[in-house]
Amino acid sequence: MIVEIKPMPKKISKASYDLVIIGGLGHVGLPLGITFAEKGLNVCLYDIDKNKGEMVRKGKMPFIEYGAQEILEKVLRKQRLSVSFDIKDISKAKYVIVTLGTPVDEHLTPQTRAFLEFFVSIKKYLSPNQIIIIRSTVYPNTCKQLLRMFENGKQWHIAYCPERITEGYAISELKELPQIVAGLSEYALERASALFSVIAPMVIKTSMGEAELVKLFSNAWRYIQFALANQFYMISHKFGVDYERVRWAMKEGYKRAANLPSAGFAAGPCLLKDTMQLVAFDGNNFLLGHAAMMVNEGLPNFIVEELKRRYDLTKTRVGILGMTFKADIDDIRDSLSYKLGKILRFNGATVYYSDEFAENLDFVPKEKLVQSSDVIIVAVPHSNYKGMVLPENIEVVDLWGIVRGGKRKIPQGYISQEYKTINPLIEPSKEQYPENVSFQHSVKAGRPAKLTGNE
């Protein structure tokens, strides 16, 4: 349902802020806060990270978020945004938005107790007159449990408005994507809808259970899609076929395969965690979720096992290009590049790390990595790597099909500068393939990569 933009509520006329965001300096809270401030609301960001807080106060984003820096500077100049380390300040707002992380433990079990206990600790600073909005991804029924904890003869107003942004692109997506809104009271539903109508093009009202499952289903769906692509990659690789060329052939002019993703590490702080929350909620009967986890988390081991077939890893230098959990950001949380490096080192390899966006004393420049490595694994499709030409004497494992050159176990095509368009090969030379191999090509074929292999 689309709702019109409504006036801000006047229930708390003496409030110092329109809204306070708990966890306001994180990847979810900070973009949300500056987006609301840009629309004219008075926003307070509450957090315990004083280093990030001082950076934000000085007008500097503490992490990569495209489009955020300019807006941050503007809202600070207009005094619409402030940072607080004092938990008492949450009592001074009409709305309290919670963006705390909701991790799973070492057994992949949701840690709901810590989330609920946090609210016990801050309850004395909250008022039934406030609208409490949960933005974190939560285990189903968490919001109802929270309401039961709060009830003491007074009616509390709790809403659930799950975030669905892509890290690094939150500023644009907050203004482009519909916002799911649910409330445990009609007042909470209407007031939360009115608030998010200020920034979102559409507000979709649902029940609480529907909203909780929308978020979990969305991330599990993506995680399973990536697992399918990674399983296809492994099957293709064992068969001696380049998955990217198979994927291009499937998608070219065939709309029903248009959403098939490329292979690659599926990691980060959300997809696996949210899939495992859904697994736990379904009593461990969500077998697709388990299977997706086994495939995605098993991809680093598959790569290492393939290398072990051809190399004595104790005498091999391996370079990993890309250490963040996704392209063109600086967030290394739960990145599978580190898991890959640990497995390689466990098997005796000398491992070099490099990244274009994240900084670490253990990282080396990509030029040094190329010079020092016998094998290079492209683990993250950073834009800086697209079209990068690698020496012909170095074996390349390119999960994403974005670099050129190098020695390949399987001859590969490449991805054009538009990145999403796969360029098929033009007619290869007779030296590269036997005479009885024939190829058919699309008229859209682009300039090919030079193919070399070690088979």
C-alpha positions in Angstrom: 0.0 0.0 0.0 1.3 3.5 -0.9 0.7 6.1 1.8 0.9 9.8 1.3 3.5 11.9 3.2 1.9 13.0 6.5 3.0 15.7 8.9 5.4 14.7 11.7 3.6 13.8 14.9 3.2 16.4 17.6 2.9 14.0 20.5 6.3 15.1 22.0 6.4 18.8 21.3 9.3 19.5 23.6 11.6 16.8 22.1 15.1 18.0 21.3 15.3 15.7 18.2 12.9 14.4 15.6 14.7 11.1 15.9 17.6 9.3 17.6 19.4 6.4 15.9 20.9 3.8 18.2 24.0 2.4 16.4 24.0 5.6 14.4 27.6 5.4 13.3 27.3 2.1 11.6 26.8 1.1 8.0 23.0 1.1 8.4 22.5 3.9 10.9 24.8 6.6 9.5 23.4 6.7 5.9 19.9 6.6 7.3 20.6 9.5 9.7 22.1 11.8 7.1 19.3 11.0 4.7 16.7 12.1 7.2 18.8 15.1 8.1 19.0 16.1 4.4 15.2 16.1 4.4 15.1 18.7 7.2 14.7 16.5 10.3 16.8 17.0 13.4 18.7 13.8 13.9 20.9 12.5 16.7 23.3 9.6 16.1 23.9 7.6 19.3 26.8 5.2 19.4 29.7 4.1 21.6 32.4 4.3 18.9 34.1 7.6 19.8 36.7 7.3 17.0 33.9 7.2 14.4 32.0 9.8 16.2 34.8 12.3 16.2 35.3 11.7 12.4 31.6 12.3 11.7 31.6 15.5 13.8 34.5 16.8 11.7 32.6 16.0 8.6 34.4 12.9 7.4 32.7 9.6 6.6 34.3 6.7 8.5 33.7 4.2 5.7 32.9 4.2 2.0 29.3 5.1 1.2 28.9 6.6 -2.2 27.2 10.0 -2.2 27.3 10.4 1.6 30.3 12.7 2.1 28.7 15.8 0.5 25.4 15.3 2.3 27.2 14.8 5.6 29.0 18.1 5.2 25.8 19.9 4.3 23.7 18.6 7.2 26.4 19.4 9.7 26.6 23.0 8.4 22.9 23.3 8.8 23.1 21.8 12.3 20.6 19.1 11.5 22.9 16.2 12.6 24.6 15.6 15.9 26.5 12.7 17.5 26.0 11.6 21.1 27.8 9.1 23.3 25.3 9.6 26.1 22.5 7.0 26.2 20.3 9.4 28.1 19.8 11.4 24.8 17.5 8.7 23.5 14.8 10.1 25.8 14.9 13.4 23.8 13.4 12.2 20.5 10.0 11.5 19.0 11.3 8.5 17.2 14.0 6.0 18.4 15.4 3.9 15.5 17.5 0.8 16.5 20.1 -0.4 14.0 22.1 -2.8 16.2 23.7 -5.9 14.6 22.0 -9.2 15.2 24.7 -11.8 14.7 24.6 -15.6 15.0 26.9 -17.4 17.3 29.6 -20.0 16.5 26.9 -22.6 16.1 25.1 -20.4 13.6 22.3 -19.9 16.2 20.6 -16.4 16.4 21.7 -14.4 19.4 18.3 -12.9 20.3 19.0 -12.7 24.1 21.7 -10.0 23.8 19.4 -7.9 21.6 16.5 -8.1 24.1 18.8 -7.5 27.1 20.0 -4.3 25.5 16.5 -3.0 25.6 16.2 -4.0 29.3 19.2 -1.8 29.9 17.8 1.2 28.1 14.1 0.9 29.0 14.4 3.6 31.8 15.4 6.1 29.1 12.4 5.4 26.9 8.8 6.6 27.1 5.5 5.1 25.9 4.9 8.3 24.0 7.9 7.5 21.7 7.8 5.5 18.5 10.4 2.7 18.8 11.4 1.5 15.3 13.4 -1.7 14.9 15.6 -1.5 11.8 17.8 -4.5 12.6 17.1 -7.9 11.0 15.5 -9.9 13.7 14.5 -13.4 14.4 10.7 -13.8 13.9 8.6 -12.7 16.9 11.5 -10.7 18.4 9.4 -7.5 18.2 6.5 -9.1 20.0 8.8 -10.4 22.7 10.1 -6.8 23.1 6.6 -5.5 23.5 5.9 -8.0 26.3 9.0 -6.9 28.1 8.0 -3.3 27.9 4.3 -3.6 28.9 3.6 -2.4 32.4 0.0 -1.1 32.1 1.0 1.4 29.5 0.8 1.0 25.7 4.1 1.1 24.0 4.4 1.8 20.2 6.9 -0.5 18.4 7.3 -0.7 14.7 9.5 -2.8 12.4 11.0 -1.2 9.3 13.7 -3.5 8.0 16.6 -2.1 6.0 17.1 -3.6 2.6 20.0 -1.4 1.3 23.2 -2.6 -0.4 26.2 -1.5 1.5 28.0 1.3 -0.3 24.9 2.4 -2.1 22.5 3.1 0.8 22.2 6.9 0.1 20.6 6.2 -3.3 18.7 3.1 -2.4 17.0 4.7 0.7 15.5 7.2 -1.8 14.6 4.6 -4.5 13.5 1.4 -2.7 10.0 0.8 -1.1 10.1 0.7 2.7 8.4 -2.2 4.5 6.6 -1.0 7.6 4.8 -3.0 10.3 3.6 -2.0 13.8 2.3 -3.6 16.9 -0.2 -0.8 17.3 -2.1 1.2 14.8 -0.4 4.4 16.0 3.0 2.9 15.6 2.2 1.7 12.1 0.8 5.1 11.0 3.6 7.1 12.6 6.4 4.9 11.3 4.8 5.0 7.8 4.7 8.8 8.0 8.3 9.0 9.0 9.6 6.8 6.2 7.4 8.5 3.7 9.7 11.5 4.1 12.5 9.6 2.3 11.1 6.6 0.6 9.1 6.7 -2.7 6.6 4.1 -1.4 5.7 2.6 2.0 4.3 -0.9 2.1 2.3 -1.7 5.2 2.3 -5.3 6.3 1.7 -7.4 9.4 4.6 -7.9 11.8 5.1 -11.5 10.8 5.1 -10.6 7.1 7.7 -7.9 7.6 10.0 -10.1 9.6 9.8 -12.8 6.9 10.2 -10.3 4.0 13.7 -9.4 5.3 14.8 -13.0 6.0 13.4 -14.3 2.7 15.0 -11.5 0.7 18.5 -12.3 2.0 18.1 -16.1 1.9 16.8 -15.8 -1.7 19.9 -13.9 -2.8 22.2 -16.2 -0.8 20.7 -19.3 -2.5 21.0 -17.6 -6.0 24.7 -17.1 -5.4 25.1 -20.7 -4.1 23.5 -22.0 -7.3 25.9 -19.9 -9.4 28.8 -21.2 -7.4 27.7 -24.8 -7.7 27.4 -24.3 -11.5 30.9 -22.8 -11.4 32.3 -25.9 -9.7 30.5 -28.3 -12.0 31.7 -26.4 -15.1 35.2 -26.2 -13.8 35.4 -30.0 -13.1 34.1 -30.5 -16.6 36.7 -28.3 -18.1 34.3 -25.6 -19.2 34.3 -21.8 -18.4 31.2 -21.0 -16.4 31.2 -17.4 -17.5 30.9 -18.5 -21.1 28.1 -20.9 -20.2 26.3 -18.2 -18.3 26.6 -15.8 -21.3 25.2 -18.4 -23.6 22.3 -19.1 -21.3 21.4 -15.4 -20.9 22.0 -14.1 -24.4 18.5 -13.3 -25.8 16.9 -15.6 -23.2 15.0 -13.6 -20.6 14.2 -16.5 -18.3 17.9 -16.8 -17.4 18.5 -13.1 -17.2 19.0 -13.1 -13.4 21.6 -15.9 -13.2 24.5 -14.3 -11.3 28.2 -14.8 -11.8 30.1 -17.1 -9.5 32.1 -15.6 -6.7 32.4 -15.3 -2.9 29.0 -14.7 -1.2 29.9 -13.3 2.2 29.6 -10.3 4.4 27.7 -9.6 7.6 24.1 -10.3 6.3 23.4 -13.0 3.8 24.8 -16.1 5.7 23.6 -14.8 9.0 20.1 -14.1 7.9 19.8 -17.4 6.1 20.9 -19.2 9.3 18.3 -17.2 11.2 15.7 -18.6 8.9 17.1 -22.1 9.2 16.8 -21.9 13.0 13.3 -20.5 12.8 12.2 -23.4 10.6 13.5 -25.9 13.0 16.5 -26.8 10.8 14.2 -28.0 8.1 15.2 -25.3 5.6 17.5 -27.6 3.7 18.1 -25.2 0.8 19.6 -22.7 3.4 21.9 -25.4 4.7 22.9 -26.4 1.2 23.6 -22.8 0.2 25.8 -22.4 3.2 27.8 -25.5 2.4 28.3 -24.4 -1.2 29.2 -20.8 -0.6 31.4 -21.4 2.4 33.0 -24.4 0.5 34.1 -22.4 -2.5 37.5 -21.3 -1.0 38.3 -24.9 -0.2 37.3 -26.0 -3.7 39.7 -23.5 -5.2 42.5 -24.7 -3.0 41.8 -28.3 -3.8 42.0 -27.6 -7.5 45.3 -25.8 -7.1 46.7 -28.8 -5.1 46.1 -31.0 -8.1 48.6 -29.0 -10.1 51.0 -27.5 -7.5 53.0 -28.3 -4.5 51.6 -25.5 -2.4 54.6 -25.6 0.0 56.6 -24.3 -3.0 53.9 -22.0 -4.4 53.4 -18.2 -3.9 49.7 -17.3 -4.2 48.4 -13.7 -4.5 44.8 -12.8 -3.5 43.4 -9.7 -5.2 40.6 -8.3 -3.2 40.0 -8.7 0.6 36.7 -6.9 1.2 33.5 -8.9 1.2 32.2 -7.2 -1.9 33.4 -4.9 -4.7 34.3 -1.2 -4.3 33.9 -0.9 -0.6 36.3 -1.0 2.4 34.4 -3.5 4.6 36.3 -6.7 5.3 33.7 -8.2 7.7 33.2 -12.0 7.1 35.1 -11.8 3.8 35.8 -15.2 2.4 39.1 -13.9 1.0 40.5 -14.4 4.5 39.2 -17.9 4.7 40.8 -18.6 1.4 44.1 -17.2 2.7 44.0 -19.3 5.8 43.4 -22.5 3.9 46.2 -21.8 1.5 48.6 -21.1 4.4 47.5 -24.2 6.2 48.5 -26.1 3.1 51.9 -24.5 3.1 51.5 -21.8 0.5 53.1 -18.3 0.8 50.2 -15.9 0.5 50.1 -12.2 -0.5 47.1 -10.0 0.1 46.1 -6.9 -1.8 43.1 -4.6 -1.9 42.2 -1.4 -3.6 39.8 -0.1 -1.0 40.7 -1.6 2.4 43.9 -0.8 4.2 45.9 -3.2 6.3 49.6 -3.4 7.2 49.7 -7.0 5.8 48.5 -5.9 2.4 50.9 -5.2 -0.5 50.3 -3.1 -3.6 48.8 -5.1 -6.5 51.9 -4.5 -8.6 54.1 -6.2 -6.0 51.6 -9.0 -5.6 51.7 -9.7 -9.4 55.5 -9.6 -9.4 55.8 -12.0 -6.4 53.1 -14.6 -7.2 53.0 -17.9 -9.1 49.2 -18.0 -8.9 46.8 -15.1 -8.7 43.2 -15.5 -7.4 40.8 -12.6 -8.2 38.6 -12.9 -5.2 36.7 -9.5 -5.4 35.6 -7.8 -8.6 36.9 -4.3 -7.7 36.4 -1.9 -10.6 40.2 -1.3 -10.5 40.8 -4.9 -11.6 38.5 -4.8 -14.6 40.4 -5.3 -17.8 43.7 -5.7 -15.9 46.2 -7.6 -18.0 48.3 -10.2 -16.1 51.6 -11.8 -17.2 51.2 -14.9 -19.3 53.4 -17.0 -17.0 51.2 -16.6 -13.9 48.2 -18.9 -13.5 45.0 -17.0 -12.9 41.9 -18.1 -11.0 39.4 -15.4 -11.9 36.1 -16.1 -10.2 34.4 -13.1 -11.8 35.9 -13.2 -15.3 37.1 -9.6 -15.2 40.9 -9.7 -15.8 42.8 -10.6 -18.9 45.9 -12.5 -19.7 47.5 -15.0 -17.4 47.8 -18.8 -17.7 44.4 -20.5 -17.4 43.5 -24.0 -16.5 40.3 -23.4 -18.6 40.3 -20.9 -21.5 38.1 -18.0 -20.6 36.3 -15.1 -22.2 36.2 -11.8 -20.3 33.8 -9.1 -19.1 33.7 -5.8 -21.0 34.2 -2.4 -19.4 30.4 -2.3 -19.0 31.2 -5.2 -16.6 27.8 -6.8 -16.9 28.1 -7.7 -20.6 29.9 -10.9 -21.4 31.9 -10.8 -24.7 32.0 -14.1 -26.4 35.1 -15.2 -28.3 35.8 -14.5 -31.9 37.2 -17.4 -34.0 40.2 -18.8 -32.1 43.4 -19.7 -34.0 44.0 -23.2 -35.1 47.0 -23.3 -32.7 44.7 -22.8 -29.8 42.1 -25.4 -30.6 42.0 -28.6 -32.7 40.5 -28.3 -36.2 37.4 -30.4 -35.2 36.3 -27.7 -32.7 33.8 -25.2 -34.2 32.4 -22.1 -32.7 29.3 -20.0 -33.3 29.2 -16.4 -32.3 26.9 -13.6 -31.5 27.0 -10.5 -33.8 27.5 -8.5 -30.6 30.9 -10.2 -30.0 33.5 -7.8 -28.7 37.3 -7.9 -28.7 38.4 -11.2 -27.1 40.8 -11.9 -24.4 43.9 -13.8 -25.5 43.5 -17.4 -24.5 46.2 -19.5 -23.0 45.9 -22.6 -21.0 48.0 -25.3 -19.3 46.1 -28.3 -20.6 
